[in-house]
Amino acid sequence: MNSHPEFIPSFLELLRVLPEEEFNYKIAARPDRRRQFEKELASAIDTALNILTACLNINELKEQVLEAFSSWLRLRHRIPASTLSSHPLVLAALSSLNSEILSEASVNVISELIHYTAARNSGGVSSELALIQVIVPQVMSLKPQLRDPSKDEEDIKAIARLFSDMGDAYVELIATGSDESMLIVHALLEVASHPEFDIASMTFNFWHNLQMILTERESYLACGNETSIEAEKTRRLQVFRSSYESLVSLVTFRVQYPPDYFDISMEDQRDFKQTRYAVADVLIDAALILGGEPTLKILYMKLVEAISHCGKDQNSDWRPAEAALYCIKAISDYVSDIEAEVMPQIMSLLPKLPNQPQLLQTVCLTIGAYSKWLDAASNGFSYLPTLIDILVRGMSMCEDSAAAAALAFRHICNDCKKKLCGSLDGLFQIYQTAVIGEGPFKVSAEDSLHLVEALSMVITELPSEHAKKALEAVCLPSVAPLQEMINQGPQVLGQKNARELTVHFDRLANIFRYVNHPEAVADAIQRLWPIFKAIFDVRAWDMRTMESLCRACKNAVRTSKRLMGVTIGAMLEEIQGLYGQHHQPCFLYLSSEVIKIFGSDPSCANYLKVLIESLFSHTACLLTKIQDFTSRPDIADDCFLLASRCIRYCPQLFFPSTVFPSLVDCAMIGITVQHREACNSILNFVSDIFDLANSTNGESCLSIRDSVIIPRGPTITRILVACLTGALPSSRLETVTYALLALTRAYGLKALEWAKECVSLIPSTAVTELERTRFLQALSDAASGANMNGLVVPIDEISEVCRRNRTVQEIVQGALRPLDLNIVAVS
């Protein structure tokens, strides 16, 4: 190197890249090789640092040396902190922090050192104190530069990053509230006050983590008894009180709409919304430390100040008032429902605000957010008429304010339903205007569902005899147009656009879901059944209409339960007949709800047995090869969800039926389908079969289950191992692992034999004998009843080994052939 100095930059680049490779999972290395490489790096760390130290003398290479040093620090191997605290490389990085041009490399080194001292396996922060005492004063000395106008934004960002890293790494030390730690907190407040959101938001994670430590009881267990714990918690909360009060004042202006909001790009508008969500989270952290009411007082003062500069006309600056209200809405869950000092004043101010669309939208959302307060506060009810007028105004202003108003209306009716029972006529008027769509309201069909839910919740509070009439009235705006379409004859009904029908069924579905009067809903569905049947008969080919109609039926079944009487029989007869012709998946999920409610009822046993056999036999005929699963994943999904429900609620009907073996065969064909929901439903169905002993009445069916599963055991095991090793994406690994372990728990030594047989099919070029043994040992431990959590690593490792590159994956899948159900095992 001395005789060829031109090679040194390339050598330094190699030194930087080597430790980075440990974290590079694109490299197709086996886990054992990766662990070995890690050990090799650890043993070479002294040599690497000595070389880097020698290269420090070459001034023009200093930055490259520091970059390589930060790369080695990322390994978190235990170089003693006492060594590092006086190491020339550390001192070089620290001295560069105070140079005129802040070196990115030195910032990276200090950042890595901060994380290094806080690493979980370092023996705790106290063992790293020597190094921390070197780092912290140097970083703290940068604080004045945060306000230095001569510094460019990148330098400020680098300094802010160091303070944020320090806050995140030492949050547990800081949480003790010592004088030294408060210096870091004040520096982080300085960063939080920076006008650039990207810089200020670097501290948000710290404020959240600090809040968690200060409020969680576990943080104080070392204090001893309850009295000491409470005393220390109170002391710490008091210490940080003023910091969080400052934080509230510092972040509120960031949610203010920019003056040119409507001219900026959609992407910038999305970024602004994300900023508001982030600030709302910070305010929640503050409310958890300060309490909801003190935080509300700070925000209320901001609102009063904003309103004093805000006239009644639309052209006045509404933005500060809207920002304050947005913040007040954000902490609604943390304000007491009986708060009596500030909330009444806020509610009195709302009607006086200008009629500006964005402001009105936030006013509506704030009303909805404090619906529980309106119900619980002693004078809350007196505000309702005025506030409902504001919501009506919101529904008439624009689509966004109408959406906010409809949602707020739902919250108010949900929380104040007992108080609103006497105002049903007025609520009906709002509901009908919105739903019929003939008035000035700009509520979309989707948002009108909030109004449907709102009125349904109020109806729930009525006595039974009034509820029936009110339910009839609330259904009428949806029933009348449906009846009119039916009256026009089957041909016209068949040609209608699906949306013309689904808008009404979606409303009826919500009514049946939220009117919690089982008898009234059962009565309504009985009266409406001729309409439903007419649409089933004419539109069974139309998936969108059927899904919407089945949702309405499902919610009616869920609410009415066994009060549905004869209607349920007619409904099941209808869908059973139509499924054979049109194969709509929604018929399966409607049946799934019926099984959940009626599955254990002996009087329904014969009926349900016929239903199950009919639906499953039709489905098994539809799904005969993997391509069928790929082209109709919705049918596969709903079919196996229904099958799992049958295992849980009526195993005594499902297992003895003739369709059980064919459904297991069907699952074996489709288990490798790439569609996430369909695949998960099949895997869960298979797991439920193996876990049968855990379900109610399941034990009586074990012999029938075993007679079907044991002959297919070797094939099922091979398919599951193939799924584990590449036939399914690695995101399904957890579900596949559970199914494999459930199979092993259910069949013990037999399952181990099956597993041994199929892993022997995988060539040794793909999997070593050691990896095979570890995998089988994990299954053996599962068969012995070991905790599943401890078995995941060897299973994950064989999966990783077999997926390490495309060639290996193809070799493994070629050997296991998951789609071949007749493969002969090799000994």
DASULTA-V681681 format. One record per backbone hydrogen bond with DSSP energy under -0.5 kcal/mol. NH is the residue of the N-H (numbers start at 1). CO is the residue of the C=O. E is the energy in kcal/mol with one decimal. If there is no record, write none. Layout:
NH_CO_E / NH_CO_E
This chain:
7_4_-2.2 / 8_5_-1.2 / 11_7_-2.3 / 12_8_-2.8 / 13_9_-2.0 / 14_10_-2.0 / 15_11_-2.3 / 16_12_-2.0 / 17_13_-2.2 / 18_14_-2.3 / 19_15_-0.7 / 20_16_-0.7 / 21_17_-1.5 / 21_18_-0.8 / 22_19_-1.0 / 23_20_-1.5 / 24_21_-1.6 / 25_23_-1.1 / 27_24_-1.0 / 29_27_-2.3 / 34_30_-2.3 / 35_31_-2.3 / 36_32_-2.3 / 37_33_-2.6 / 38_34_-2.1 / 39_35_-1.9 / 40_36_-2.4 / 41_37_-2.5 / 42_38_-2.3 / 43_39_-2.3 / 44_40_-1.2 / 45_41_-0.6 / 45_42_-0.8 / 48_44_-2.6 / 49_45_-2.5 / 50_46_-2.2 / 51_47_-2.3 / 52_48_-2.4 / 53_49_-2.4 / 54_50_-2.2 / 55_51_-1.8 / 56_52_-0.7 / 56_53_-1.0 / 57_54_-0.9 / 58_55_-1.6 / 59_57_-1.0 / 61_58_-1.7 / 62_59_-1.4 / 65_61_-2.4 / 66_62_-2.4 / 67_63_-2.1 / 68_64_-2.0 / 69_65_-2.3 / 70_66_-2.5 / 71_67_-1.5 / 72_68_-1.7 / 73_69_-2.2 / 74_70_-1.2 / 75_72_-1.4 / 76_73_-2.0 / 79_77_-2.2 / 80_78_-0.6 / 83_80_-0.7 / 84_80_-2.0 / 85_81_-2.6 / 86_82_-0.6 / 86_83_-0.9 / 87_84_-1.5 / 91_87_-2.5 / 92_88_-2.4 / 93_89_-2.0 / 94_90_-2.6 / 95_91_-2.4 / 96_92_-1.6 / 97_93_-0.9 / 97_94_-0.6 / 98_94_-0.6 / 98_95_-0.8 / 99_96_-1.6 / 102_100_-0.7 / 103_96_-0.5 / 107_103_-1.9 / 108_104_-2.3 / 109_105_-2.1 / 110_106_-2.5 / 111_107_-2.6 / 112_108_-2.4 / 113_109_-2.5 / 114_110_-2.4 / 115_111_-2.1 / 116_112_-2.7 / 117_113_-2.4 / 118_114_-0.9 / 119_115_-0.6 / 119_116_-1.1 / 122_119_-1.8 / 123_120_-0.6 / 127_124_-0.9 / 128_125_-1.4 / 129_126_-1.3 / 131_128_-0.6 / 132_128_-2.5 / 133_129_-2.7 / 134_130_-0.6 / 134_131_-0.8 / 135_131_-2.4 / 136_132_-2.7 / 138_134_-0.8 / 139_135_-2.3 / 140_136_-3.0 / 141_137_-1.7 / 142_139_-1.9 / 143_140_-1.8 / 145_142_-1.5 / 146_142_-0.5 / 146_143_-1.9 / 147_144_-1.3 / 148_145_-1.3 / 149_147_-0.7 / 151_148_-1.5 / 156_152_-2.0 / 157_153_-2.6 / 158_154_-2.0 / 159_155_-2.3 / 160_156_-2.8 / 161_157_-2.2 / 162_158_-1.7 / 163_159_-2.1 / 164_160_-2.6 / 165_161_-2.9 / 166_162_-2.3 / 167_163_-2.6 / 168_164_-2.8 / 169_165_-2.7 / 170_166_-2.5 / 171_168_-0.6 / 174_170_-2.9 / 175_171_-2.3 / 176_173_-1.4 / 177_174_-2.4 / 182_178_-1.8 / 183_179_-0.9 / 183_180_-0.7 / 184_180_-0.9 / 185_181_-1.9 / 186_182_-2.5 / 187_183_-1.7 / 188_184_-2.4 / 189_185_-2.1 / 190_186_-1.8 / 191_187_-1.9 / 192_188_-2.6 / 193_189_-1.2 / 194_191_-1.8 / 197_195_-0.5 / 199_196_-0.7 / 200_196_-2.5 / 201_197_-3.0 / 202_199_-1.3 / 203_200_-1.6 / 204_201_-1.2 / 206_203_-0.5 / 207_203_-1.9 / 208_204_-1.9 / 209_205_-2.5 / 210_206_-2.9 / 211_207_-1.9 / 212_208_-2.2 / 213_209_-2.2 / 214_210_-2.7 / 215_211_-1.9 / 216_212_-1.8 / 219_216_-1.3 / 220_217_-2.2 / 221_218_-1.0 / 223_220_-2.3 / 224_221_-1.5 / 225_223_-0.6 / 229_225_-2.4 / 230_226_-2.7 / 231_227_-2.3 / 232_228_-2.6 / 233_229_-2.5 / 234_230_-2.6 / 235_231_-2.2 / 236_232_-2.6 / 237_233_-2.5 / 238_234_-1.9 / 239_235_-2.1 / 240_236_-2.0 / 241_237_-0.6 / 241_238_-0.6 / 242_238_-0.5 / 244_240_-2.1 / 245_241_-2.2 / 246_242_-2.3 / 247_243_-2.2 / 248_244_-2.2 / 249_245_-1.7 / 250_246_-2.1 / 251_247_-1.9 / 252_248_-1.4 / 254_251_-1.5 / 255_252_-1.5 / 256_253_-1.4 / 261_258_-2.0 / 263_260_-2.3 / 264_260_-1.1 / 264_261_-0.6 / 269_265_-2.1 / 270_266_-2.2 / 271_267_-2.2 / 272_268_-2.2 / 273_269_-2.0 / 274_270_-2.2 / 275_271_-2.2 / 276_272_-2.1 / 277_273_-2.1 / 278_274_-2.3 / 279_275_-2.4 / 280_276_-2.4 / 281_277_-1.9 / 282_278_-1.7 / 283_279_-2.5 / 284_280_-1.9 / 285_281_-2.0 / 286_282_-2.3 / 287_283_-2.6 / 288_284_-1.9 / 289_285_-1.1 / 290_286_-3.4 / 291_287_-2.0 / 292_334_-0.7 / 295_291_-1.7 / 296_292_-2.5 / 297_293_-2.2 / 298_294_-1.7 / 299_295_-2.1 / 300_296_-2.9 / 301_297_-2.1 / 302_298_-1.5 / 303_299_-2.1 / 304_300_-2.8 / 305_301_-2.3 / 306_302_-2.3 / 307_303_-2.8 / 308_304_-1.8 / 309_305_-0.7 / 309_306_-0.9 / 310_307_-1.7 / 311_309_-0.6 / 316_313_-1.2 / 318_316_-1.2 / 322_318_-2.2 / 323_319_-2.5 / 324_320_-2.3 / 325_321_-2.3 / 326_322_-2.5 / 327_323_-2.0 / 328_324_-2.2 / 329_325_-2.7 / 330_326_-1.9 / 331_327_-1.1 / 332_329_-1.6 / 334_331_-2.1 / 335_332_-1.2 / 339_336_-1.6 / 345_342_-0.6 / 346_342_-2.2 / 347_343_-2.8 / 348_344_-1.7 / 349_345_-1.4 / 350_346_-1.6 / 351_347_-0.6 / 352_349_-1.5 / 353_350_-1.5 / 355_312_-0.6 / 356_354_-1.7 / 360_356_-3.4 / 361_357_-2.3 / 362_358_-1.9 / 363_359_-2.5 / 364_360_-2.6 / 365_361_-2.2 / 366_362_-2.3 / 367_363_-2.3 / 368_364_-2.2 / 369_365_-2.2 / 370_366_-1.5 / 371_368_-1.4 / 374_370_-2.1 / 375_371_-1.5 / 376_372_-2.4 / 377_373_-3.2 / 380_377_-1.3 / 382_379_-0.7 / 383_379_-0.5 / 383_380_-1.3 / 384_380_-0.6 / 384_381_-1.1 / 385_381_-0.5 / 387_383_-2.4 / 388_384_-3.0 / 389_385_-1.7 / 390_386_-1.7 / 391_387_-2.2 / 392_388_-2.3 / 393_389_-2.2 / 394_390_-2.5 / 395_391_-2.2 / 396_392_-0.9 / 396_393_-0.6 / 397_393_-0.9 / 397_394_-0.6 / 398_394_-0.8 / 402_398_-2.5 / 403_399_-2.3 / 404_400_-2.1 / 405_401_-2.6 / 406_402_-2.5 / 407_403_-2.0 / 408_404_-2.4 / 409_405_-2.6 / 410_406_-1.7 / 411_407_-2.1 / 412_408_-2.7 / 413_409_-2.4 / 414_410_-2.2 / 415_411_-2.6 / 416_412_-3.0 / 419_416_-0.6 / 420_416_-1.6 / 421_417_-0.8 / 421_418_-0.6 / 423_420_-1.9 / 424_421_-1.0 / 427_423_-2.0 / 428_424_-2.7 / 429_425_-1.9 / 430_426_-1.7 / 431_427_-2.7 / 432_428_-3.2 / 433_429_-2.2 / 434_430_-2.2 / 435_431_-2.9 / 436_432_-2.8 / 437_433_-1.2 / 439_433_-0.8 / 442_395_-3.6 / 448_444_-2.1 / 449_445_-0.5 / 449_446_-1.0 / 450_447_-1.6 / 451_447_-0.7 / 452_448_-2.0 / 453_449_-2.6 / 454_450_-2.4 / 455_451_-2.5 / 456_452_-2.2 / 457_453_-2.2 / 458_454_-1.5 / 459_455_-2.4 / 460_456_-1.6 / 461_457_-0.6 / 461_458_-1.2 / 462_459_-1.9 / 466_463_-0.6 / 467_463_-2.5 / 468_464_-1.6 / 469_465_-0.9 / 470_466_-2.6 / 471_467_-2.9 / 472_468_-2.0 / 473_469_-2.3 / 474_470_-2.4 / 475_471_-1.8 / 476_472_-1.4 / 477_473_-0.6 / 478_475_-2.0 / 479_475_-2.4 / 480_476_-2.7 / 482_478_-1.1 / 483_479_-2.7 / 484_480_-2.2 / 485_481_-2.1 / 486_482_-2.1 / 487_483_-2.4 / 488_484_-0.8 / 488_485_-0.6 / 489_486_-1.9 / 493_489_-2.4 / 494_490_-2.5 / 495_491_-1.0 / 495_492_-0.6 / 496_492_-0.7 / 496_493_-0.9 / 500_497_-1.4 / 501_497_-0.7 / 501_498_-1.2 / 502_498_-2.9 / 503_499_-1.7 / 504_501_-0.9 / 505_501_-1.8 / 506_502_-3.0 / 507_503_-1.0 / 508_504_-2.3 / 509_505_-2.8 / 510_506_-1.7 / 511_507_-2.3 / 512_508_-2.7 / 513_509_-1.3 / 514_510_-2.4 / 515_511_-2.5 / 516_514_-1.3 / 517_515_-2.0 / 521_517_-2.5 / 522_518_-2.5 / 523_519_-2.4 / 524_520_-2.3 / 525_521_-2.8 / 526_522_-1.6 / 527_523_-1.8 / 528_524_-2.3 / 529_525_-1.1 / 531_528_-0.8 / 532_528_-2.2 / 533_529_-3.4 / 534_530_-2.0 / 535_531_-1.8 / 536_532_-2.7 / 537_533_-2.9 / 538_534_-1.7 / 539_535_-2.9 / 540_536_-0.8 / 542_539_-2.2 / 543_541_-0.8 / 546_542_-2.4 / 547_543_-2.7 / 548_544_-1.9 / 549_545_-2.7 / 550_546_-3.0 / 551_547_-1.8 / 552_548_-1.7 / 553_549_-2.2 / 554_550_-3.0 / 555_551_-2.4 / 556_552_-1.9 / 557_553_-2.5 / 558_554_-2.7 / 559_555_-2.1 / 560_556_-2.9 / 561_557_-2.4 / 563_560_-2.0 / 564_561_-1.4 / 565_562_-0.6 / 567_564_-1.6 / 568_565_-0.8 / 569_565_-0.7 / 570_566_-2.0 / 571_567_-2.5 / 572_568_-2.5 / 573_569_-2.3 / 574_570_-2.0 / 575_571_-2.4 / 576_572_-2.5 / 577_573_-1.9 / 578_574_-2.4 / 579_575_-2.4 / 580_576_-1.0 / 581_577_-0.6 / 581_578_-0.7 / 582_578_-3.0 / 583_579_-2.0 / 585_583_-0.5 / 587_584_-1.5 / 588_584_-0.6 / 588_585_-1.2 / 589_585_-1.5 / 590_586_-1.9 / 591_587_-1.7 / 592_588_-1.9 / 593_589_-1.4 / 594_590_-1.7 / 595_591_-2.6 / 596_592_-1.8 / 597_593_-1.6 / 598_594_-3.4 / 599_595_-2.1 / 601_598_-1.9 / 602_600_-0.8 / 604_601_-1.8 / 605_602_-1.2 / 608_604_-2.9 / 609_605_-2.4 / 610_606_-1.9 / 611_607_-2.1 / 612_608_-3.1 / 613_609_-2.4 / 614_610_-2.4 / 615_611_-2.7 / 616_612_-2.6 / 617_613_-2.0 / 618_614_-1.9 / 619_615_-2.0 / 620_616_-2.8 / 621_617_-1.4 / 622_618_-1.2 / 622_619_-0.5 / 623_619_-1.9 / 624_622_-0.8 / 628_625_-1.5 / 629_625_-1.1 / 630_626_-2.0 / 631_627_-2.2 / 632_628_-2.0 / 633_630_-0.5 / 635_632_-0.6 / 636_632_-1.7 / 637_633_-2.9 / 638_634_-2.4 / 639_635_-2.6 / 640_636_-2.3 / 641_637_-1.8 / 642_638_-2.1 / 643_639_-2.0 / 644_640_-2.0 / 645_641_-2.0 / 646_642_-2.2 / 647_643_-1.9 / 648_644_-1.9 / 649_645_-3.0 / 650_646_-2.1 / 653_650_-1.7 / 654_650_-1.9 / 655_651_-2.2 / 657_654_-0.8 / 660_657_-1.0 / 662_658_-0.6 / 663_659_-2.2 / 664_660_-2.0 / 665_661_-2.3 / 666_662_-2.0 / 667_663_-2.3 / 668_664_-2.1 / 669_665_-1.7 / 670_666_-2.0 / 671_667_-1.3 / 673_670_-2.2 / 679_675_-2.7 / 680_676_-2.7 / 681_677_-2.4 / 682_678_-2.0 / 683_679_-2.7 / 684_680_-2.7 / 685_681_-2.0 / 686_682_-2.4 / 687_683_-2.5 / 688_684_-2.6 / 689_685_-1.8 / 690_686_-1.9 / 691_687_-2.3 / 692_689_-1.3 / 694_691_-2.5 / 695_692_-1.8 / 698_695_-2.0 / 701_698_-2.0 / 702_699_-1.4 / 705_701_-2.5 / 706_702_-2.9 / 707_703_-1.9 / 708_704_-1.1 / 708_705_-1.0 / 709_705_-2.9 / 710_706_-2.3 / 712_708_-0.6 / 712_709_-0.6 / 713_709_-0.9 / 713_710_-1.0 / 716_712_-2.8 / 717_713_-2.7 / 718_714_-2.1 / 719_715_-2.5 / 720_716_-2.4 / 721_717_-2.6 / 722_718_-2.3 / 723_719_-2.4 / 724_720_-2.1 / 725_721_-1.7 / 726_723_-0.9 / 727_722_-2.7 / 728_723_-1.1 / 732_729_-2.0 / 733_730_-1.5 / 736_732_-2.4 / 737_733_-3.0 / 738_734_-2.2 / 739_735_-2.1 / 740_736_-2.5 / 741_737_-2.6 / 742_738_-2.7 / 743_739_-2.2 / 744_740_-2.0 / 745_741_-2.6 / 746_742_-2.1 / 747_743_-2.3 / 748_744_-1.9 / 750_747_-1.5 / 751_747_-0.8 / 752_748_-1.9 / 753_749_-2.3 / 754_750_-2.4 / 755_751_-2.6 / 756_752_-2.8 / 757_753_-2.4 / 758_754_-2.0 / 759_755_-2.6 / 760_756_-1.4 / 761_758_-0.9 / 762_759_-0.9 / 766_763_-1.6 / 767_763_-1.7 / 772_768_-2.2 / 773_769_-2.5 / 774_770_-2.5 / 775_771_-2.0 / 776_772_-2.4 / 777_773_-2.5 / 778_774_-1.9 / 779_775_-1.8 / 780_776_-2.4 / 781_777_-2.6 / 782_778_-1.9 / 783_779_-2.3 / 784_780_-1.3 / 785_782_-1.6 / 786_781_-2.7 / 790_787_-0.9 / 791_788_-1.8 / 792_788_-0.6 / 792_789_-0.7 / 795_791_-1.0 / 796_792_-3.2 / 797_793_-2.4 / 798_794_-1.8 / 799_795_-1.7 / 800_796_-2.5 / 801_797_-2.8 / 802_798_-2.1 / 803_799_-1.0 / 804_801_-1.0 / 809_805_-2.5 / 810_806_-2.5 / 811_807_-2.1 / 812_808_-2.6 / 813_809_-2.6 / 814_810_-2.3 / 815_811_-1.5 / 816_812_-2.4 / 817_813_-2.7 / 820_817_-1.7 / 821_819_-0.9 / 823_820_-0.7 / 825_823_-0.5
